[in-house]
Amino acid sequence: MPVTFSIVAPIFNELENLPELHRRVSEVMAGLKDTWELVMVDDGSTDGSTGRILELAKQDNHVRPIIFARNFGHEAAITAGWDHARGDAVVIIDADLQDPPEQIPELIKKWHEGYEVVYAVRAEREGETWFKKMTAAVFYRVVRRITDVNIPLDTGDFRLMDRKVVDVLKTMRERRRFPRGMSAWVGFKQIGVPYKRAARHAGVTKYPFNKMVKLALNGITGYSYFPLQLATYFGFAAAGLAIIAIPVVIIMRLAGHGAFTGQATTLIAVLFLGGVQLIFLGILGEYLGRIYDEVKARPLYIVRDMPEQ
């Protein structure tokens, strides 16, 4: 049957949150009087979430389960959600309830006004450390300055996208995925809606510091050549310093200045330039790794089970 709204929830070990997620989404969508579905993408959970999702699907025909063969990551789960969503508009929401389902009507309201991407802007963030808030703020601002895409500040994956936007995103199959950057890159008519991000309802975060760093690298290397350009800038700077330093050193040595005798200056210069070269070899390796992943052309995810509703 035709579906107006698809609510996509990527899930990894969220057993304690699933009943409340289902209850709150159901209450919100029941009040809208539109056809809807809740697409629960199980990203290889090991805590019993898989069984609970299948139970909810048996109890409520609004629930559509997609069960991965293993853990493929949050971004792959989002991708599977919009690949299989049937709605005229698709809402991405976290299963930990930090993104309140009660905000969905505000996103839908803007969609009815003609906007094709409605992203939720984190005006307040509860239950997060000052370090996470600071690093998140820095990340969004750095990415916005150095990338070619105008990624909105202080936004996550919580957003509504029109069917034509989703159809374009489905054609983008890169392996190192950054969904919030992808939805900004495609364009269309976009607007932000501020909201208060709640503390996690239950359980622990599935995005520790190392995963945040990986996401940041995906965002930067996927949408900017700036790290590669830094090598050129450093090269010109080093060459400029050398051109200035050579005659200075010659003059000072001829004058018998003691600071320019021995090998200490040479060793420091060699160590500095060697360190810079290794750093930029690592940056080149990051970009080459992205190319290697694309060339292998493996599937983004593997679905083990997807009972039809």
ROSE-169701 format. One record per residue (C-alpha): y, z, x; residue in three letters. Coordinates in nm, 2 decimals. Example, Ala and Ser with C-alpha at 12.3 -4.5 7.8 and 13.67 -1.06 7.14 Angstrom:
# residues 2
> py / pz / px / r
> -0.45 / 0.78 / 1.23 / ALA
> -0.11 / 0.71 / 1.37 / SER
# end
This chain:
# residues 309
> py / pz / px / r
> 0.00 / 0.00 / 0.00 / MET
> 0.36 / -0.05 / 0.12 / PRO
> 0.50 / 0.25 / 0.31 / VAL
> 0.87 / 0.33 / 0.33 / THR
> 0.86 / 0.59 / 0.61 / PHE
> 0.62 / 0.66 / 0.89 / SER
> 0.65 / 0.99 / 1.06 / ILE
> 0.49 / 0.97 / 1.41 / VAL
> 0.39 / 1.29 / 1.58 / ALA
> 0.23 / 1.28 / 1.93 / PRO
> 0.00 / 1.57 / 1.97 / ILE
> -0.16 / 1.74 / 2.28 / PHE
> -0.31 / 2.08 / 2.24 / ASN
> -0.09 / 2.19 / 1.94 / GLU
> -0.36 / 2.35 / 1.72 / LEU
> -0.13 / 2.64 / 1.62 / GLU
> 0.15 / 2.41 / 1.52 / ASN
> -0.04 / 2.16 / 1.31 / LEU
> -0.06 / 2.34 / 0.98 / PRO
> 0.32 / 2.42 / 0.99 / GLU
> 0.41 / 2.07 / 1.10 / LEU
> 0.21 / 1.92 / 0.81 / HIS
> 0.35 / 2.17 / 0.56 / ARG
> 0.72 / 2.12 / 0.66 / ARG
> 0.69 / 1.74 / 0.68 / VAL
> 0.52 / 1.72 / 0.34 / SER
> 0.79 / 1.94 / 0.18 / GLU
> 1.07 / 1.73 / 0.32 / VAL
> 0.92 / 1.39 / 0.24 / MET
> 0.81 / 1.51 / -0.11 / ALA
> 1.17 / 1.57 / -0.19 / GLY
> 1.27 / 1.21 / -0.10 / LEU
> 1.04 / 1.04 / -0.36 / LYS
> 0.96 / 0.76 / -0.12 / ASP
> 0.62 / 0.65 / 0.00 / THR
> 0.54 / 0.79 / 0.34 / TRP
> 0.27 / 0.86 / 0.60 / GLU
> 0.23 / 1.11 / 0.88 / LEU
> 0.08 / 0.94 / 1.18 / VAL
> -0.08 / 1.21 / 1.40 / MET
> -0.17 / 1.07 / 1.75 / VAL
> -0.41 / 1.30 / 1.93 / ASP
> -0.35 / 1.25 / 2.30 / ASP
> -0.69 / 1.38 / 2.42 / GLY
> -0.65 / 1.74 / 2.30 / SER
> -0.90 / 2.00 / 2.42 / THR
> -0.80 / 2.30 / 2.20 / ASP
> -0.95 / 2.19 / 1.87 / GLY
> -0.64 / 1.99 / 1.76 / SER
> -0.86 / 1.68 / 1.71 / THR
> -1.08 / 1.85 / 1.45 / GLY
> -0.78 / 2.00 / 1.27 / ARG
> -0.61 / 1.66 / 1.25 / ILE
> -0.92 / 1.50 / 1.09 / LEU
> -0.94 / 1.79 / 0.84 / GLU
> -0.58 / 1.74 / 0.74 / LEU
> -0.65 / 1.37 / 0.70 / ALA
> -0.94 / 1.45 / 0.46 / LYS
> -0.72 / 1.69 / 0.26 / GLN
> -0.41 / 1.47 / 0.24 / ASP
> -0.42 / 1.09 / 0.23 / ASN
> -0.06 / 1.08 / 0.37 / HIS
> -0.21 / 1.18 / 0.71 / VAL
> -0.33 / 0.90 / 0.94 / ARG
> -0.51 / 1.02 / 1.25 / PRO
> -0.52 / 0.82 / 1.57 / ILE
> -0.76 / 0.98 / 1.83 / ILE
> -0.73 / 0.88 / 2.19 / PHE
> -1.04 / 0.86 / 2.42 / ALA
> -0.86 / 1.08 / 2.67 / ARG
> -0.52 / 1.21 / 2.76 / ASN
> -0.29 / 0.91 / 2.82 / PHE
> 0.04 / 1.09 / 2.81 / GLY
> 0.32 / 1.16 / 2.56 / HIS
> 0.48 / 0.82 / 2.60 / GLU
> 0.15 / 0.64 / 2.54 / ALA
> 0.10 / 0.85 / 2.22 / ALA
> 0.45 / 0.75 / 2.10 / ILE
> 0.36 / 0.39 / 2.17 / THR
> 0.04 / 0.41 / 1.97 / ALA
> 0.23 / 0.57 / 1.68 / GLY
> 0.48 / 0.28 / 1.65 / TRP
> 0.20 / 0.03 / 1.71 / ASP
> 0.01 / 0.15 / 1.41 / HIS
> 0.30 / 0.27 / 1.18 / ALA
> 0.33 / 0.08 / 0.86 / ARG
> 0.66 / 0.20 / 0.74 / GLY
> 0.99 / 0.01 / 0.69 / ASP
> 1.14 / 0.29 / 0.91 / ALA
> 0.96 / 0.50 / 1.18 / VAL
> 1.06 / 0.85 / 1.27 / VAL
> 0.94 / 1.00 / 1.61 / ILE
> 0.91 / 1.38 / 1.61 / ILE
> 0.76 / 1.64 / 1.84 / ASP
> 0.46 / 1.84 / 1.70 / ALA
> 0.60 / 2.17 / 1.85 / ASP
> 0.87 / 2.18 / 1.57 / LEU
> 1.15 / 2.20 / 1.81 / GLN
> 1.27 / 1.89 / 1.63 / ASP
> 1.30 / 2.03 / 1.27 / PRO
> 1.15 / 1.80 / 1.00 / PRO
> 1.43 / 1.92 / 0.78 / GLU
> 1.66 / 1.69 / 0.98 / GLN
> 1.48 / 1.38 / 0.88 / ILE
> 1.68 / 1.33 / 0.55 / PRO
> 2.00 / 1.31 / 0.77 / GLU
> 1.84 / 1.03 / 0.98 / LEU
> 1.73 / 0.85 / 0.66 / ILE
> 2.08 / 0.88 / 0.52 / LYS
> 2.23 / 0.69 / 0.81 / LYS
> 1.95 / 0.43 / 0.79 / TRP
> 2.05 / 0.37 / 0.43 / HIS
> 2.40 / 0.32 / 0.55 / GLU
> 2.28 / 0.02 / 0.76 / GLY
> 2.21 / 0.18 / 1.10 / TYR
> 1.89 / 0.05 / 1.26 / GLU
> 1.84 / 0.33 / 1.52 / VAL
> 1.94 / 0.68 / 1.43 / VAL
> 1.89 / 0.92 / 1.72 / TYR
> 1.92 / 1.30 / 1.70 / ALA
> 2.17 / 1.46 / 1.94 / VAL
> 2.09 / 1.81 / 2.07 / ARG
> 2.41 / 2.00 / 1.99 / ALA
> 2.24 / 2.33 / 2.06 / GLU
> 1.91 / 2.41 / 2.23 / ARG
> 1.73 / 2.74 / 2.15 / GLU
> 1.45 / 2.90 / 2.35 / GLY
> 1.52 / 2.70 / 2.68 / GLU
> 1.61 / 2.84 / 3.02 / THR
> 1.95 / 2.77 / 3.17 / TRP
> 1.77 / 2.58 / 3.45 / PHE
> 1.61 / 2.34 / 3.20 / LYS
> 1.94 / 2.29 / 3.01 / LYS
> 2.13 / 2.23 / 3.34 / MET
> 1.88 / 1.98 / 3.48 / THR
> 1.85 / 1.80 / 3.14 / ALA
> 2.23 / 1.77 / 3.13 / ALA
> 2.25 / 1.64 / 3.49 / VAL
> 1.96 / 1.39 / 3.43 / PHE
> 2.12 / 1.23 / 3.12 / TYR
> 2.45 / 1.19 / 3.29 / ARG
> 2.31 / 1.05 / 3.62 / VAL
> 2.09 / 0.80 / 3.43 / VAL
> 2.38 / 0.69 / 3.22 / ARG
> 2.59 / 0.63 / 3.53 / ARG
> 2.34 / 0.44 / 3.74 / ILE
> 2.14 / 0.24 / 3.49 / THR
> 2.23 / -0.08 / 3.30 / ASP
> 2.15 / 0.08 / 2.97 / VAL
> 2.38 / 0.30 / 2.76 / ASN
> 2.14 / 0.58 / 2.70 / ILE
> 2.30 / 0.84 / 2.47 / PRO
> 2.37 / 1.18 / 2.62 / LEU
> 2.16 / 1.48 / 2.52 / ASP
> 1.90 / 1.29 / 2.32 / THR
> 1.52 / 1.30 / 2.32 / GLY
> 1.26 / 1.10 / 2.14 / ASP
> 1.35 / 1.24 / 1.80 / PHE
> 1.49 / 0.94 / 1.62 / ARG
> 1.45 / 0.69 / 1.33 / LEU
> 1.40 / 0.32 / 1.40 / MET
> 1.41 / 0.03 / 1.16 / ASP
> 1.10 / -0.19 / 1.13 / ARG
> 1.27 / -0.48 / 1.31 / LYS
> 1.35 / -0.24 / 1.60 / VAL
> 0.99 / -0.12 / 1.61 / VAL
> 0.86 / -0.48 / 1.61 / ASP
> 1.06 / -0.56 / 1.92 / VAL
> 0.94 / -0.24 / 2.09 / LEU
> 0.58 / -0.33 / 2.02 / LYS
> 0.63 / -0.64 / 2.24 / THR
> 0.74 / -0.43 / 2.54 / MET
> 0.42 / -0.33 / 2.72 / ARG
> 0.53 / -0.19 / 3.05 / GLU
> 0.31 / 0.09 / 3.19 / ARG
> 0.58 / 0.33 / 3.31 / ARG
> 0.74 / 0.40 / 2.98 / ARG
> 1.06 / 0.56 / 2.88 / PHE
> 1.09 / 0.54 / 2.50 / PRO
> 1.44 / 0.67 / 2.46 / ARG
> 1.56 / 0.41 / 2.72 / GLY
> 1.36 / 0.14 / 2.56 / MET
> 1.51 / 0.20 / 2.21 / SER
> 1.86 / 0.20 / 2.37 / ALA
> 1.79 / -0.12 / 2.56 / TRP
> 1.69 / -0.33 / 2.25 / VAL
> 2.04 / -0.28 / 2.10 / GLY
> 2.08 / -0.31 / 1.73 / PHE
> 2.32 / -0.09 / 1.53 / LYS
> 2.28 / 0.27 / 1.65 / GLN
> 2.44 / 0.60 / 1.57 / ILE
> 2.37 / 0.97 / 1.67 / GLY
> 2.33 / 1.27 / 1.44 / VAL
> 2.39 / 1.62 / 1.59 / PRO
> 2.13 / 1.89 / 1.52 / TYR
> 2.03 / 2.23 / 1.65 / LYS
> 1.71 / 2.21 / 1.85 / ARG
> 1.49 / 2.51 / 1.77 / ALA
> 1.26 / 2.71 / 2.00 / ALA
> 0.90 / 2.61 / 2.01 / ARG
> 0.71 / 2.73 / 1.70 / HIS
> 0.40 / 2.83 / 1.89 / ALA
> 0.21 / 2.76 / 2.22 / GLY
> 0.35 / 2.66 / 2.55 / VAL
> 0.55 / 2.36 / 2.66 / THR
> 0.36 / 2.04 / 2.76 / LYS
> 0.64 / 1.92 / 2.97 / TYR
> 0.65 / 2.14 / 3.29 / PRO
> 0.89 / 2.06 / 3.58 / PHE
> 0.67 / 1.80 / 3.74 / ASN
> 0.64 / 1.60 / 3.42 / LYS
> 1.01 / 1.61 / 3.38 / MET
> 1.06 / 1.48 / 3.73 / VAL
> 0.81 / 1.20 / 3.66 / LYS
> 1.00 / 1.11 / 3.33 / LEU
> 1.33 / 1.11 / 3.52 / ALA
> 1.18 / 0.87 / 3.79 / LEU
> 1.06 / 0.64 / 3.51 / ASN
> 1.40 / 0.64 / 3.35 / GLY
> 1.58 / 0.57 / 3.68 / ILE
> 1.34 / 0.31 / 3.83 / THR
> 1.28 / 0.14 / 3.50 / GLY
> 1.64 / 0.07 / 3.42 / TYR
> 1.83 / 0.06 / 3.76 / SER
> 1.81 / -0.09 / 4.10 / TYR
> 2.06 / 0.17 / 4.23 / PHE
> 1.80 / 0.35 / 4.45 / PRO
> 1.72 / 0.02 / 4.62 / LEU
> 2.09 / -0.05 / 4.67 / GLN
> 2.14 / 0.28 / 4.84 / LEU
> 1.94 / 0.15 / 5.14 / ALA
> 2.20 / -0.13 / 5.17 / THR
> 2.49 / 0.12 / 5.15 / TYR
> 2.33 / 0.35 / 5.41 / PHE
> 2.27 / 0.05 / 5.64 / GLY
> 2.63 / -0.07 / 5.63 / PHE
> 2.75 / 0.29 / 5.68 / ALA
> 2.52 / 0.34 / 5.98 / ALA
> 2.62 / 0.01 / 6.13 / ALA
> 2.99 / 0.09 / 6.08 / GLY
> 2.95 / 0.43 / 6.25 / LEU
> 2.76 / 0.26 / 6.54 / ALA
> 3.04 / 0.00 / 6.59 / ILE
> 3.30 / 0.28 / 6.60 / ILE
> 3.08 / 0.51 / 6.81 / ALA
> 2.98 / 0.26 / 7.09 / ILE
> 3.33 / 0.21 / 7.24 / PRO
> 3.41 / 0.58 / 7.19 / VAL
> 3.10 / 0.69 / 7.38 / VAL
> 3.17 / 0.44 / 7.66 / ILE
> 3.52 / 0.56 / 7.71 / ILE
> 3.42 / 0.93 / 7.70 / MET
> 3.14 / 0.88 / 7.95 / ARG
> 3.37 / 0.69 / 8.19 / LEU
> 3.61 / 0.98 / 8.15 / ALA
> 3.33 / 1.22 / 8.25 / GLY
> 3.33 / 1.42 / 7.92 / HIS
> 3.03 / 1.66 / 7.92 / GLY
> 2.95 / 1.63 / 7.55 / ALA
> 2.81 / 1.28 / 7.60 / PHE
> 2.56 / 1.34 / 7.88 / THR
> 2.19 / 1.37 / 7.84 / GLY
> 1.96 / 1.26 / 7.55 / GLN
> 2.05 / 1.51 / 7.27 / ALA
> 2.29 / 1.28 / 7.09 / THR
> 2.04 / 1.00 / 7.11 / THR
> 1.75 / 1.21 / 6.97 / LEU
> 1.96 / 1.34 / 6.68 / ILE
> 2.06 / 0.98 / 6.59 / ALA
> 1.70 / 0.86 / 6.61 / VAL
> 1.57 / 1.15 / 6.40 / LEU
> 1.85 / 1.09 / 6.14 / PHE
> 1.79 / 0.72 / 6.11 / LEU
> 1.41 / 0.77 / 6.11 / GLY
> 1.44 / 1.01 / 5.82 / GLY
> 1.66 / 0.78 / 5.62 / VAL
> 1.41 / 0.49 / 5.68 / GLN
> 1.12 / 0.70 / 5.55 / LEU
> 1.31 / 0.80 / 5.24 / ILE
> 1.38 / 0.44 / 5.16 / PHE
> 1.03 / 0.34 / 5.23 / LEU
> 0.93 / 0.59 / 4.97 / GLY
> 1.18 / 0.44 / 4.72 / ILE
> 1.04 / 0.09 / 4.79 / LEU
> 0.69 / 0.24 / 4.74 / GLY
> 0.79 / 0.37 / 4.40 / GLU
> 0.90 / 0.02 / 4.29 / TYR
> 0.59 / -0.14 / 4.44 / LEU
> 0.38 / 0.11 / 4.25 / GLY
> 0.54 / 0.00 / 3.93 / ARG
> 0.46 / -0.36 / 4.01 / ILE
> 0.10 / -0.27 / 4.10 / TYR
> 0.05 / -0.10 / 3.76 / ASP
> 0.18 / -0.40 / 3.58 / GLU
> -0.04 / -0.64 / 3.77 / VAL
> -0.35 / -0.45 / 3.68 / LYS
> -0.27 / -0.50 / 3.31 / ALA
> -0.48 / -0.22 / 3.18 / ARG
> -0.44 / -0.10 / 2.82 / PRO
> -0.17 / 0.16 / 2.76 / LEU
> -0.41 / 0.37 / 2.57 / TYR
> -0.77 / 0.36 / 2.42 / ILE
> -0.83 / 0.47 / 2.07 / VAL
> -1.16 / 0.65 / 2.02 / ARG
> -1.13 / 0.71 / 1.64 / ASP
> -0.89 / 0.60 / 1.37 / MET
> -1.02 / 0.66 / 1.02 / PRO
> -0.85 / 0.44 / 0.77 / GLU
> -0.68 / 0.60 / 0.48 / GLN
# end
